[in-house]
Amino acid sequence: MQISQSERDAVYKAIFARRDVRGEFLPDPIPDEVLQRILTAAHHAPSVGFMQPWDFILVRDPAVKRRIKDGFETAHREAAALFEGDRRERYRQLKLEGILESPVGICITCDRARTGPVVIGRTANPEMDLYSSVCAVQNLWLAARAENLGVGWVSIVHREVLHEALGIPAQIVPVAYLCVGYVSVFHDRPELESAGWLPRLDLRTLIHHDVWGSGV
């Protein structure tokens, strides 16, 4: 199947327009058919040995969201203590999640035992199943952007909080908790870039030829 130029351009537009959304969520509900489309996109991510290790927990209950938010606040305070001086105060002022504001949370997990102990492609690198679940995250994120939905990845939360709040079995790994919803605006640039936290690196400095350190 060939990709037309307009289809190609749409893919790149979604990639370059994707943002990690924190504070712009609207309360508007997401239609079931839209949720189904982005979940289907996630389910079609590549996976090592075609093991499809992911599950998707849809979170709408305010009480469940509150428990996750409380877990975020704990981890957020711990993280702030790791920064020094002005950077600590700047960190505290950043909006880094939209757990309560987004209409839906989606937790993507990894069942590392789904197809048994021996998996094609995971024998030399056992973490490949976790990477596969991250591919599902990215598929969902890009599909959501194509649906004009914002997504924010809440990484500042301990795994045990997600296990407890969402009833995740001990052997299942929570890979990502995502805040999903329509938004008031998509920023032109990533918020941390705009805030001056870090600049975007020059791609030319990250390309190596044949061996490490042989870039342009």
C-alpha positions as CSV (number, residue, x, y, z in Angstrom):
1,M,0.0,0.0,0.0
2,Q,1.5,3.3,-1.1
3,I,1.2,6.5,1.0
4,S,0.2,9.6,-0.9
5,Q,1.9,12.9,-0.5
6,S,-1.0,14.4,1.4
7,E,-1.2,11.4,3.7
8,R,2.6,11.6,4.3
9,D,2.3,15.3,5.1
10,A,-0.5,14.6,7.6
11,V,1.7,12.1,9.4
12,Y,4.5,14.6,9.7
13,K,2.1,17.3,10.8
14,A,0.9,15.2,13.6
15,I,4.4,14.4,14.7
16,F,5.6,18.0,14.7
17,A,2.3,19.3,16.3
18,R,2.2,16.7,19.1
19,R,2.6,18.3,22.6
20,D,2.7,17.1,26.2
21,V,-0.4,18.8,27.5
22,R,-0.7,19.8,31.1
23,G,-3.0,22.8,31.8
24,E,-5.2,23.3,28.7
25,F,-7.7,20.5,29.1
26,L,-11.4,21.2,28.5
27,P,-14.1,19.2,30.4
28,D,-15.8,18.2,27.1
29,P,-16.4,14.4,27.0
30,I,-14.5,12.3,24.4
31,P,-16.9,10.4,22.1
32,D,-16.7,6.6,22.5
33,E,-15.9,6.2,18.8
34,V,-12.9,8.6,19.1
35,L,-11.6,6.7,22.1
36,Q,-12.0,3.5,20.2
37,R,-10.0,4.8,17.3
38,I,-7.0,6.0,19.3
39,L,-7.0,2.7,21.3
40,T,-7.1,0.8,18.1
41,A,-4.1,2.8,16.9
42,A,-2.3,1.9,20.1
43,H,-3.1,-1.7,19.7
44,H,-1.5,-1.7,16.2
45,A,1.9,-0.7,17.6
46,P,4.8,-3.0,16.8
47,S,5.6,-5.5,19.5
48,V,8.4,-7.9,20.1
49,G,7.5,-11.4,19.0
50,F,4.0,-10.0,18.3
51,M,3.3,-10.5,22.0
52,Q,1.1,-7.4,22.3
53,P,1.9,-7.0,26.0
54,W,-0.3,-4.0,26.6
55,D,-3.6,-3.4,28.4
56,F,-5.5,-0.1,28.6
57,I,-7.2,1.1,31.8
58,L,-9.6,4.0,31.2
59,V,-10.0,6.2,34.2
60,R,-13.0,8.5,34.6
61,D,-13.9,8.1,38.3
62,P,-13.0,11.4,40.2
63,A,-12.1,9.4,43.3
64,V,-9.6,7.3,41.4
65,K,-8.1,10.4,39.8
66,R,-7.8,12.0,43.2
67,R,-5.7,9.1,44.5
68,I,-3.4,9.4,41.5
69,K,-3.2,13.1,41.9
70,D,-2.2,12.7,45.6
71,G,0.5,10.3,44.5
72,F,1.7,12.8,42.0
73,E,1.9,15.5,44.7
74,T,4.1,13.3,46.9
75,A,6.5,12.5,44.0
76,H,6.4,16.1,42.9
77,R,7.6,17.3,46.3
78,E,10.3,14.6,46.3
79,A,11.5,15.7,42.9
80,A,11.6,19.4,43.9
81,A,14.0,18.6,46.7
82,L,16.5,17.2,44.1
83,F,16.9,20.6,42.4
84,E,19.0,23.4,43.8
85,G,18.6,27.2,44.1
86,D,16.5,29.0,41.5
87,R,16.0,25.8,39.5
88,R,14.0,24.3,42.4
89,E,11.6,27.3,42.5
90,R,11.3,27.2,38.7
91,Y,10.4,23.5,38.9
92,R,7.8,24.1,41.5
93,Q,6.1,26.7,39.3
94,L,5.8,24.4,36.3
95,K,2.4,22.8,35.6
96,L,3.4,19.2,35.1
97,E,0.1,17.3,34.9
98,G,-3.6,17.5,34.2
99,I,-4.9,14.5,36.2
100,L,-8.1,16.1,37.5
101,E,-8.7,18.4,34.6
102,S,-8.6,15.9,31.8
103,P,-11.9,14.0,31.2
104,V,-10.1,10.6,30.8
105,G,-7.0,9.0,32.1
106,I,-5.5,6.1,30.3
107,C,-3.0,3.8,31.9
108,I,-1.0,1.6,29.5
109,T,0.6,-1.4,31.1
110,C,2.9,-4.3,30.1
111,D,2.2,-8.0,30.8
112,R,5.7,-9.4,30.6
113,A,4.5,-13.0,30.8
114,R,1.7,-12.7,28.2
115,T,3.0,-15.2,25.7
116,G,5.3,-17.3,28.0
117,P,8.9,-17.0,29.1
118,V,10.6,-17.3,25.6
119,V,9.6,-14.6,23.2
120,I,11.0,-14.1,19.6
121,G,13.2,-11.0,19.7
122,R,13.3,-10.7,23.5
123,T,15.9,-13.4,24.2
124,A,19.0,-11.1,24.1
125,N,17.3,-8.0,25.3
126,P,14.6,-8.8,27.8
127,E,13.4,-5.2,28.1
128,M,12.0,-5.3,24.5
129,D,8.5,-5.9,25.8
130,L,8.5,-2.7,27.8
131,Y,9.8,-0.8,24.7
132,S,6.9,-2.4,22.8
133,S,4.4,-0.9,25.2
134,V,6.1,2.5,24.8
135,C,5.4,2.2,21.1
136,A,1.7,1.8,21.9
137,V,1.9,5.0,23.9
138,Q,3.4,6.9,20.9
139,N,0.8,5.4,18.5
140,L,-2.0,6.5,20.8
141,W,-0.4,10.0,21.3
142,L,-0.1,10.6,17.5
143,A,-3.6,9.3,16.8
144,A,-5.0,11.5,19.6
145,R,-3.3,14.5,18.0
146,A,-4.8,13.7,14.7
147,E,-8.2,13.7,16.5
148,N,-7.3,17.1,18.0
149,L,-7.0,15.6,21.4
150,G,-4.3,16.6,23.9
151,V,-2.3,14.0,25.8
152,G,-0.1,14.5,28.8
153,W,2.2,11.8,30.2
154,V,2.3,11.8,34.0
155,S,5.7,10.4,34.8
156,I,6.1,12.0,38.3
157,V,4.2,9.2,40.2
158,H,5.5,6.1,41.8
159,R,4.4,2.8,40.2
160,E,3.0,1.5,43.5
161,V,0.5,4.4,43.5
162,L,-0.8,3.2,40.1
163,H,-0.9,-0.4,41.2
164,E,-3.0,0.5,44.2
165,A,-5.2,3.1,42.7
166,L,-6.0,1.1,39.6
167,G,-6.0,-2.4,41.1
168,I,-3.1,-3.5,38.8
169,P,-1.8,-7.0,39.6
170,A,1.7,-7.1,41.0
171,Q,3.2,-8.9,37.9
172,I,1.8,-6.2,35.5
173,V,4.1,-3.2,34.9
174,P,2.3,0.2,34.5
175,V,4.2,1.9,31.7
176,A,2.4,5.2,31.3
177,Y,-0.4,7.2,32.9
178,L,-1.8,9.5,30.2
179,C,-4.2,12.5,30.6
180,V,-6.4,12.7,27.5
181,G,-8.9,15.3,26.4
182,Y,-9.8,18.2,24.1
183,V,-7.9,21.3,24.8
184,S,-8.2,25.1,24.6
185,V,-5.0,25.4,22.7
186,F,-2.0,23.5,21.4
187,H,1.3,25.4,22.0
188,D,3.6,26.1,19.1
189,R,6.5,24.7,21.0
190,P,7.0,22.3,23.9
191,E,6.3,24.1,27.2
192,L,9.6,23.3,28.8
193,E,11.4,24.7,25.7
194,S,9.3,27.9,25.8
195,A,9.9,28.3,29.5
196,G,13.6,28.1,28.9
197,W,14.1,25.0,31.0
198,L,16.1,23.3,28.1
199,P,16.6,24.1,24.4
200,R,16.0,21.7,21.6
201,L,19.3,20.1,20.6
202,D,20.7,20.5,17.2
203,L,20.0,17.3,15.3
204,R,23.4,17.5,13.5
205,T,25.2,17.1,16.8
206,L,23.3,13.8,17.5
207,I,24.0,12.0,14.2
208,H,27.0,9.6,14.1
209,H,28.3,7.7,11.0
210,D,29.3,4.1,11.4
211,V,30.8,4.5,14.8
212,W,30.1,6.7,17.8
213,G,31.7,10.2,17.7
214,S,32.0,10.4,13.9
215,G,29.3,13.0,13.4
216,V,29.5,16.1,11.2
